[in-house]
């Protein structure tokens, strides 16, 4: 839907930054076409570098992903921005598909996020 979007992720277990980066990139790979991956390549590299510079995630850490139409996607950890704002609107589309797209890895979570009853 049009308008500003925010995704908020609260860590319930510690996660190494390398694992977090690999998981995001793997999930984006499954949620995009080859053409989209080519278009997103430089932005995904920048995101991986941002995760690497940040360090490991601890229990209770909060990641926010903010998207504003025409302005791009911004990742933050505990209020501190991770890397640069990713300008391509396709970035947020690819991220949303991880959780609510046709190829979502967790269909139960997808239904819950979309407000469907079990």
C-alpha positions in Angstrom: 0.0 0.0 0.0 1.2 3.6 -0.5 2.7 5.5 2.3 5.4 5.2 4.8 6.2 1.7 6.2 8.1 0.6 9.3 9.2 -2.9 10.2 10.3 -3.4 13.8 12.3 -6.5 14.8 13.1 -7.2 18.4 15.8 -9.8 19.0 14.7 -12.6 21.2 18.1 -14.3 21.0 21.6 -13.2 20.2 22.6 -13.3 16.5 26.1 -12.8 15.0 26.1 -10.0 12.5 27.5 -12.3 9.8 24.6 -14.7 10.2 22.1 -11.8 10.2 23.6 -10.5 6.9 23.7 -14.0 5.3 20.0 -14.6 6.3 18.8 -11.3 4.9 20.7 -11.8 1.6 19.5 -15.4 1.3 15.9 -14.4 2.0 16.1 -11.6 -0.5 17.5 -14.0 -3.1 14.4 -16.2 -2.7 12.0 -13.2 -2.7 13.3 -11.6 -5.9 13.8 -12.4 -9.6 17.2 -12.5 -11.2 16.6 -9.1 -12.8 15.6 -7.6 -9.4 18.7 -9.1 -7.8 20.9 -7.4 -10.4 19.2 -4.1 -9.7 19.6 -4.5 -5.9 23.2 -5.8 -5.9 25.0 -2.6 -4.9 22.4 -1.9 -2.2 22.6 -5.4 -0.8 26.4 -5.1 -0.6 26.0 -1.8 1.3 23.6 -3.4 3.7 26.0 -6.3 4.3 28.8 -3.9 5.0 26.5 -2.0 7.4 25.6 -5.2 9.3 29.3 -6.1 9.5 30.3 -2.7 10.9 27.5 -2.9 13.5 28.6 -6.1 15.2 26.6 -8.8 16.8 22.9 -8.5 17.8 22.1 -9.0 21.5 18.8 -10.1 23.1 16.5 -7.0 23.3 18.2 -5.1 20.4 15.7 -3.5 18.1 16.1 -3.3 14.3 13.9 -0.9 12.5 13.5 -0.8 8.7 11.8 2.4 7.5 10.7 3.1 4.0 9.4 6.4 2.5 8.2 6.4 -1.1 10.8 8.0 -3.4 13.3 8.4 -0.5 14.3 4.9 0.1 14.9 2.4 2.9 16.8 3.1 6.1 17.9 0.4 8.5 18.6 1.2 12.2 19.8 -0.7 15.2 18.7 0.7 18.6 18.0 4.0 17.0 21.4 4.2 15.2 21.3 4.1 11.4 23.1 1.2 9.7 24.9 2.3 6.6 23.4 4.7 4.0 19.7 5.0 3.1 19.1 2.6 0.2 17.5 4.7 -2.5 15.8 2.0 -4.7 12.1 1.4 -3.7 12.6 -2.2 -4.8 14.6 -2.8 -1.6 11.5 -2.5 0.6 9.4 -4.5 -1.8 11.9 -7.3 -1.7 12.1 -7.1 2.2 8.3 -7.2 2.6 8.2 -10.3 0.4 10.4 -12.1 2.9 7.6 -12.2 5.4 4.4 -11.6 3.4 5.3 -12.6 -0.2 4.3 -15.6 -2.2 7.5 -17.4 -1.3 7.5 -16.5 2.4 9.5 -19.1 4.5 7.0 -19.1 7.3 3.4 -19.3 6.2 2.1 -19.2 9.7 4.0 -16.0 10.5 2.8 -14.6 7.2 -0.9 -15.2 8.1 -0.4 -13.7 11.5 1.3 -10.6 10.1 -1.6 -10.2 7.7 -4.1 -10.5 10.5 -5.6 -13.7 9.5 -7.2 -16.0 12.1 -6.0 -19.6 12.4 
